[in-house]
């Protein structure tokens, strides 16, 4: 294999430094530089070969990932007149004629005068410098707009203790907002109350019936406000609108939306006086809660006041909607229970379709106006998150779920929404919130690449182009998407395919290059519009027998696992989980049969290349995960886990699929161990990170020593350090994560140990004969060893 690889690498060395780095497997450098991970970094040269590699060509792109480049460029980008791609380091520049050739469409373009006067081989603009494949512009033609807007939508059908904690959390949040940010307050129970913050004589609210769905026109009439003027239709990313909305002319700002600096005292006073919903609730009934109507009114208010500008609706709800549009369950507890997975599968959830349709319509309205909807659900019961999933996913919203508003999971997660850049950050980032608003993303590809779709927190802009493929994956049929709210961890999976005419006989694959460019436009927290351009260049697989080894060396198994997991999760919306599991299994068998080394019908000869060594483990744990297994979970919980998976970056997604396990003991320094039952020992401490939970697990002997207080004696300082080290590491894991993970301290053979045991590979079960191999897990699930034996047997079959 080494002998056949050398001449191939020699040919590839004709490419630029970035391509050589990528071909050598330096995937981390590309992610650090561009915020990109790809399932395949060398692509098959034909569409037929692309179908044989099983795992689709997917790109995981994080638009707002912090990059170590200079501050945003204070000028507008240059676009190609033919395809709309931006000037980038892969453009060929003719310094004599002052022309540049676009690598995407091969069109020739003139530099504008201010470029042509100064450009030379030794004096290049930042976007042409080879290492700056990702650059960010602060758009000058689009002036600054109003500050970001936050509308708090609070559920008042809560016990007094819960409501007090909720009010306190919102009051603390006001201190985290910029002073110029606009805020509004909507509360709801049996009715919807819009609070007029600008009326200072007393606390004034406008009431809406909770049983009705209000259009934006009806909201304008009842609130006595008019639409913002001058907001023309949105153009493509980077284009200047014809005019900016005149925010002070519609009456909503100054009455229902005020800057924090002007209304903080009055708003805190309103929150202090806020009481539990007075509508009587018999013991055998649920509270009347009009969640859907409240969201409809809040979105209507923002559509009127700040159309097509950055704004967030922050819903904090403590139970299911029991009246009005978006109804999830009847108010009577005795006549109707909350729907379960079984009810949904059997079609016995009569309110499901109507509620989903209502929230999808709300999501379309919010996405069209670039408004974000966040949901903080805190209840022991379900709240209808399964029905509300579309309104969060399509607007780029955040979601957090806890059992109570008193828990730190809610309080700390809410605080982290308003995370800021350091004060010493360059340019306008200094001290600004890390979140972005009104984001759109456009994908431009070279002629031999097509865009199949995207899966993540986005909605299609339905923009047709020659780059769009006939096959659709996720949000397909377009090359541009609205992402709404974005933050440094928001990641979109874009799926690509090879076009029919990709194979060109007049140019060898070793010298051909393919190009992909992501153009992201968003409103910065400072109010300025920014545009980030990321341009990717890569190689095609060589022809003939060299193709398969070259593809194998370029495989990124972590990115591939996340790409496949997103497809599986997306398919749960329309297919049975059993069918999806069969598809996952067949895909893994085909992949191993394609790239493994073996002799037909001889399982003992099976060998996987090291680039694929972990991929079967990822699939094994994905099959057992909460994303595809519905046992012991509610529809709301399943929706919650899936919503988080499809928006997080590659590292966090891999932790969700295959949690990390660290062992602490006297015998060895802390080290990562197998996610296996054999790793559980009585004389060690385990730290499990599942992303949603962080578990510190004490072995039986360690727990007994701790209970006897050995750590309190100076002669046992080493034991005290052993106990404190995993706690410190757990805090470090939880410090920057959103939503805040649930923190659990468990002891072996105690009830909390189930959180750890459920994630382990059951290599030791109640049927095992070797009782000293580790913690026995009472389950009938197959172990990884049995899974791999069946996989190898099926992969080598003739």
N, C-alpha and C positions, 0 to 999 in steps of 0.2 A: 504493500500500500504506500509506504514512504517513497519507493522508487517512482511510482506513477504520479505522486503528488508534486514532486519537485518541478518538472517542466510546466505544470499547470500554474504553480505559484509564480514562476518566472514570467509567464505571460501576463499574469495579473499585476505584476509590479509596474506595468506601464500606467496604471491608474494613479489617482491622487492619493495623498496621505490618508485621508479619511477612509477611503475604500480599503486600503491595505490594512488599516487598523481594524476595520470591521471584519475583514476576512480572517484576521488572526484571532478573532473571537473576543475582541475587547468590547463587549456589549455594554458594560457599565459606563465606559467612556462616552458612548453615543447617548445613553440615557442622561448622563450628567450634562452633556453639551446641548442636546436638542430636546430632551424629555420624550424620547421615542424608544420603544421596544418593538421588535418585529418577530413574528413567529419563524419566518425564513429570511435570512439576510442575503442569500443568493437565490434568484428566482429561476424556475424552469423556463426554458426558451420557447415552449409551445403550450398551447391551451390543453392539448391532450396530456402532456406530461404533468401539467398542473393538477389535473384531476387524479393522477396516480399518487400524489404525495399526501393525500388524505386530509391533512390539516390545512385549512385555507390560509391564504396569505393575508395575515392580519397585522395591523399597525396599532399599537397602544400609544396614544398621543396625549400628553399632559400639557395643555396650552399655556398655563400660567406657572409652570415649573420655574423655580428660581434658577437663573443662568448667570454664570460668572463673566458676563459681557459688560461693556460700558453702559451707562444710563441710556434711556430711550433717545433715539435720534430725533432732534427737534425740526424735522421737515417731513414732507409727505413722500411716500414711496413712488417709484416709477413702475408702471405697468406695461406689459407687452400689448401692443395694439391688436395682436391677433387672438391670443388665448387668454389674456388677462393675468398671466403669471407675473410675479414681481421680480425685479432685478435681483440676482443672486450670484454666489461665487462660481457657479457652473456656467455662466454666460460667457460666450466668446466675445472679446472686445477688440475692435479694430481702432487703435489709438490714432491712426492717421486720418481716417474718415469720420471718426467719432460716432461709430455705429456699434451696436451690440446685438448678438444673435441669441434668441431665446432657445434654450435647450429643449423646451417642451414642444413647441410647434415649428422650430427652426426659422421663425420669422425674423427679419432684420428691422431694428428700430433705431431711430435717432435719439441721442442724448439731448435733454433739454439744455438751453444755453448755459445755465449756471453750472451744469456738470461738464459740458464740452470745453468750457474755458480753462478748467483746472485739471481735468483728469489726465493721468499719464501712468506709465508702468510703475513709477515710484510714488505716485500720489493717487491712491485709490480711495473711493468712499468706503465706509464701513461695510456696506452690504456686498462689496466685491472682494473683501479680504477673505482668503480661503478658509480660515478657521471660524469665521463668523457665519456659519450656516443657519443660525437663528439670530435674527435681529428684531428689535422692537422700535416702532415709530410712535411719536406723539403727534397726532394729526393736527395740522395747522388750519386746514380749511374748515374743519368742524370745531367750532369754538366750544368753550366750556359750557356745560348745562347746569341745571339745578343740582344741588347736593342730593345724595341718595335719600330715598324715602323708605321708612319702616312703619308699617301698620300692624299693631299688635291686636290680634283677635283672641279674646280670652273667654274661656268657658266659665260661667258662674254657677253651673249645676254641680257644685263640689261641696264636700263637707267643709265646715268653717276652717279647720286646721289646714286642709289642702289649699283652700282659697287664700289664706293668709301667706302661706309659703309661696304661692304663685305670684301674688302681688309684690312680695318682698323681692323675688327674683327679677321681676320686670323693673322695679325701682332701681335695683342695682345695675341693670342693663343700661338704663339711661345715662349712667355715669361713664359707660364705655363708648357711647356714641360720640362722633364729632359734634361740636357745638352747632355747626351749621346744618346738620342732618335734620330732615323733616320727619316728624313722627305723628301718628294718628292712633286712635284707640277705638276699637269696636268690641263690645261685649255681647254675649248671647246666652240665652237659656230657652224659655218658651218663646221669647221674642228677641229681635236683634236691636241693639242700642248703639247708635253712632254718636260719639261724644264730641260736642263742639268745643274744642280747646280754646278757641279765640273769644268765647263769651265769658267775660271775667266776672260779671255780676253774681252769677251762681252757676252751679253745675247743670248744664243744659245738654239734653240728649234728644235725638230724633229716633223714634221707635218704628220698627218695621215688623210686620207680622211674620212669624217664623214659619208659617205654612205655605208661603208664596215664594215663587222664583222671580227675582226682580231683574229686568233687563237694564242695560246701562242707561237708556233713556228714562226709564222709570226712576232709577236712583237719582238722576239729575233733577227730575221734577220734584221728588220728595225732599231732597236736600237743598233745593233752590239754588243749584249751581249750574253753570254752563260749561260746555266743552272747551278745552284749551284750543287756542287759535294758532294757525300758522304751521302746524305739524304736518308736513307733507309726507307722502309715502316714502318708506325706507328704500334707499338705493343699495347697490352691492357694497360689500365690505370695502372701505377705503374711499367711497364716493361721498361727496359733501351733500347734505340735504339742502333743499331749496330755502328752508327757513327753520328756525328753532321755535318750539312752542313758547308762547308768551304766558309764563306761569302765573303772573299776578293778575290776569284779566278774567279768570274764570270763577273766582269766589271760593273755590275749595281750599286753596292755600291762603292761610290767614284765618280761616274758620275751623276746618277739620284737620288740616295739616299745618303744623307750626315748627319752626326751628327749635331744637332742644334748648338753646340758650334763652328762648323767650317763654317756653311753656313748662320747663322742668318742674318748677314749684307747683304750678296749677295741676299738672298731670299727676304728680305724686300725691297731691291732695285728693284728686279724684280716685286714685287707687286706694288710698286710705279709707275713703268713704264707701268703696265698692262693697256691696252686700251680696250674699247668696241669693240666687234667683228666687223671688217670692212665690212663684207658682206652686201651689200645694202638690205634694207627691205622696199618694197612699203607699203603704208598706209593700203591697203586692205589685207595684208598678215602678217602672223606671222613670227618671226625671224627663220632662219634656225638653229636648235638646235639638235646636235647629242649626246644626253645623253647616249644612249645605247652604241655607239661606244666608248665614253670616259670611261665608266665603264669597257668595255671589255679590252681596252688598259691598264687601271690602274691595273686590276686584273691580266692580263698577265705579267705585269712588276713585280708584287709581287710574282706570281707563279715562275718566273725565279730567282728572287733575294733571297727570303726568304721562300721557300716552307715549309709547316707544322710548321711554327713559327708565333708568335703573330704579327699581322699587321692589320691596319684599313685603309679602303678607306672611306674618308669623303666627300661625295657628297653634294655640295651646289648648288641648282638649283632654277631658278626663272621662269620656264615656261615649257610647254609640249615639248616632243621630236617631232620634225617635219620632221626629215630626218634620214635615216640610220636604223640599227636594233633597235628594241624596239620602233618603230614609234607609236605614240599615235593618232595623228591627222595630217591632211594635212596642209601645210603652208597657203593655201588660207582660209581666214576668211569667205568668202561669199559662198564657195562651201561646207564646212563641219564645223559643230559645235562639240564641245567637247561632248563625249558620256555621257549620263545620266543614271540613274537607269532604266528608262523606255526603253531606247535603249538596255541596257544589257539584260533586261528581255525578250524583243521581238526579240533578236538576230540581232538587227540593229546596232551593233558596229563591223564593219568588221575587224578592226585592233586589236581587243581585244585578240583573241586567239593567234595570232602570237607574239604579244608583251609579253603576259604572258609566252609563251613557251620559248622565248628568255631569259627572266629574270630568269626563273626556271633553264635553262641550266647554266647561269652565277652563280646562287646561288649554284648549285652543284659543280662547279669548285672552288668557293671561300670556301665552306664548306670543300671540300676535302683537301684544303691547310691550313685550320684553319684560314682563313682570314675573317675579319668582314667588312660589308658594312653599313655605317651610312648614313642617308638621312636627310638633312635639306632643306625643301621645303618652299620657301617664295614667294608667289604670290597671287594676287587676283583671278586668274584663277586656274584651276586644272593643275597639273604638270605630272600626270600619276602615282601617288602613288598607285592607285588601281592595276595597272599592276606590279609595282615594289615590291609589298608586300612580295613576296616569297624571294627576295634577302635580305630583312631585317630580316624576321622571321627566315629563315634557317641558317643565319650566326650569330645570336645573336646581330644584329646591333641595334642602337638607331635611333629614328625618332622624328623629331620636325617639326611642321607646323605653319607658321605665315603668315601674309599678306604682310610683307615687311622685308627686311634685316635691316631696320632702327629700328625695334621694339625691345624692351628689351626681348620679348619672344625668339627671335633668339639669340641675343647677350649673354644674361645671360645663356640660355640653353647650348650654345656652351662652355661657360666658365666652366659650371658645369660638363661637360664630363670629365674634367681633375682634378676632385676633388682629394685631397690627404689625407692620414692618418695624424693625428697630429704628430708633430716632437717628442713628448715624447712617441709615441707608442712603444711597445716592439719589439725587434728584427729588422729584415729587413723591417718591416712595417713602421718604422719611416720615415716620409716625403715622402713615396712612393705613387704613384697613387693608388686609390682604385680599379681601373678596373683590370680585369684579361683577359688573352688571351688564345686561343687554348684550350678551356675547353672541356672536355668530361665527361660524367656521366654514370655510370653503376649501375644497380639495381640488387641486389641479394636477393632472398626470400627463406623462408623455404619451405619444400616440398608441403605443403598444400595451397600455395599461388601462383598465376600466375600473370604475368604482361600483362595487356591489351594494354597499350600504354601510350603516353605522349602528352600533349598539352602545347605549350609554344614556346619560342625562341630556337628551336632545329631542327636537322635533323637526321634521322635514320642512324645508322651505320650498319644496316642490320645484326646484330649479333644474330644468333639463339642460344637458350639454352633451357634446360628443363623447365626453369621458364617462358617461353613465352606462353601466352594464345592464343587460336584460335580466340577469339573475338578481334577485333581491335578497339581501340578508339584513334583518332588522329594519331600520328606517332607510329603505332603498328608493330607487327611482329618482335620485337627486345627487348633486355634488356639493350641496350647501345645507347646513343645519343651523337652527337656532338653539343655543345652549342656555340662554337666560343667565342664571347665576353660575359663576365659576370661582374656584379658589385654587391654591397651589397643588391640591391633590386631585382635583377633578380630571378624570381621564376618560377619553373617548376611544372606543375600538372601531377602527375603520377597516372594512374588508375590501380587498382588491382582487381582481382576476386578470388573467392574461387575455388580450384581445385575439381575435381569430387570425389577424395578419401580423402577429408578433414575430414570427420566424421570417427573417429576411436573408435570403441566400447570398446577397451581395455583400454582406458584412458578417464576419465571424462573431460568435457569441463572446469570445474572449475580449473583444474590443468594444462591443456594444455596451451602452449604459442606459439604465431606466431612471426616470426622475419622478418624484412626488413632492408636491409643495402644499403645505397647510397655511392658510391665511386666516388668522383669528382677529376679529375686531371686537373690542369691548369697551365699556365705560369704566374708567379707573375710579377709585373711591374719591379722588380729588375733583371729579367732575369732568376731566378731560377724556377724550376718546383716544384709544391706543390701538395699534395694529401690530401683531406679531407674525412674522413670516419664518417658517421653518422649511428648508429645502433639503431633500434627501436624494442621494445618488447611490446607486448600487449596481452590481454586476449581474449578468445572466449566467446560468449554468452552461458549461461547455457542451459541445455535441458529443454524441457517442457514449462510450463506456465510462468516460470521466464524469458524466452528469450526476449519477447517484452519489458517489463519494463527495463531490463538491456540495451538493445539496445537504448531505448529512452533516458536513462540517459547519454549515451555516445555521443549523437548527438551534433555536433558543427555546429550550423546553419549558422554562417558566412562562415566557410570553405565550407559547403555544397552549399551555394548560389554561391560561386565563382567557385566551381567545375562544377556545372550545367551551369553557365554562359559561362564558357570556352567551354563546349560541344556545347552549342547553337551557339556561335560565330563560332566555327569550322565548324558546319553544314551549316552555311550561304554560304560557298564556293561551296557547291554542291546542296543545297536545297532551295526551296522558303521560304521566311520569314513567310508566312502564315502557312505553314506546321510546321515550328519550333515552332511558337506560340501555335499551337494546342498540340504539344508534351509537351511543358512546362506546359500548363494547365492540361493536363491529368496526368502528373507526380505529380503535386501538389495535385490533387484530390485523387489519389491513396495513396500518402503519408499521407494525413490527414485521409483518411478512415482507414488506417492501425494503426496509433498511437493515434488518438484522442479518447476520451471517449464520448460515445453517445449511445442513443437508436435508433434503426432503425426507419427511417421515422419521427423522432422528432427533427427538427433543433434546437429547444430551449434547448435541452439537450447537445448540442455540446460543448466540452471543449478540448482545446489543452494543452498538458503538457508545462510547462514554457520553456523547452529546444527547443520547436518548435514555440514559441509565435511570434518571429520576422520573421520567414521564409516566411510566406505568404506575408508580407510586402515587403521583398526583391524581391520576384517573381513579385509582382504587379509593383514595380518600374523598374525591369528589362524589363518587357513587354513594358513599356512606354519609355525606355531609347533609346539613340541614337545608341545603339548596335544592336537593333532589329527593330527599327522604322526608315524608310528611308525618311519620309516626311521632307522637308526643309533641306536636306543635299545632297551633291554631292557624287559620288562614292569614290573620294579621301578622303573626310571627314569621311565617314563610315569606310573605310579601316584604316585610321589613328586611330580612336577611338578603333577599334578592335585590332589593333597591340599593343596599349598601354595596353589594358585590359589583354591580354594573357601573359604579361611578368612581371606585377607588383605583389607585395606581397598581402597578404590577406587583410590587413587594407586598403591599397590604392584602391584595387579592390572593397571593400565594399563601400567606399566613392564614387566611380564612379557609382555603382549600385544604392545606396540610399544616396544621398548627405546629409551632416550634416548642420543643421540650428541652429544658436545661436541667442538669443534675448537679446537686451540691452535696459533697460528702467529705469526710476526713481523709479518704484514700486518694483523692485526686482533686485538682482545681476545677472550678465550674466549667462544664463542657456540654455541648449539645449532644443529646443521645437520641436513639431511635424512638419514634412515636409508637412504642410497642409495650405490651404488657410485661415483657421481660425487663423493662427499665425500672419497674416499681420494686424498690427494695425497702426493707424496714429501717435501714440505717442511712438513708439519704433523704434529701429534700428535693422536690421537683417543682419547677416553675413552668407552667403551661400558658402559652399565649395563643388564644384562638381568635384574636382581634376583638370579639364581642365580650369575652371573658378573659381575665387574667387570674390564674389559680396558683396559689402556693400550697403545695401538697406535702404534708409531713408523714414520713414513714412511721410505722408503729413504734419502733424503738425511740426515734427522735421525739415523737409526741409524748412518750412516757417520761423521757428525761426533762422535757420542757415543763410538763405538768408537775414534776417534782421540784422545779425551781433551780436546777443546776446552773442555769445561765446567770443567776444572781450572785454566784460565788466567783471570787477573783481567780481561783485556781482553774476555773472552767471558762476562762475568757475566750478560748478558741471555740467552744460550743456557742457562746453568746454571739461571736462573729459569724458563725455558721448560720445562726437563726436570722440575723439581721441582713446578711448579704442578699438573699433572694427578695426580701422586702424592698431593699433599695433598688434592686434591678426592676422589680415590678413597678415601682413608682416612676422609674425612668421610662419604661415602656408606655405607661399611661399618660405621661406628661403632655404630649403634643397630639394625642390621637382624638379624632372626632368620629363618632360620638364616644364619650368617655366609656371605657370598658367597665363591666361589672367586676368588682374585686372580691375574690372568694378565698378564704383560708380554710383548707380542708385537712382532715386527718385520715390516715388509712383505716378502713373498716367503719368509717362514720358516713352519715347520709350525704354530706357534701362531696364525698369522694366520687359520686356518680358523674359529676361534671367532668372530671378528668378521665375516668374509666371509659366513658362513652366515646372518647376521641381516640383511644388507643387501638392499635392493631391487635385483635384478639388471638394472639399466638398461643396464649395459655387460657384455657377455658375450664369449665367444671367437668369436662370429659377428659382433660389431659391427664396423663400418667405421671409426668414429671412435676411434682408439687413444689420443687425448689426452683423452678424456672422463672418465677415472678408472681405477680398478682393474678390470680385466676379471675377471669371475667365471665360471668354467667350469660352466655349468648349463643345463639345458633348461627351467627354471621360467620362467613368464611374468613380465614386469615389471609394476609398478604401472600404467604407461601402457597396456599392452595390456589389463590387467584392467579399467581404467576405460573403455577404448573398448568392450569387450564389454558391460560393465554399462550404459553409456549406450544402446548399440544395442538391448539387450533391454528397457530401461525405457521407451523411447519408441515401441516397437512398438504397432501398433493391436491 
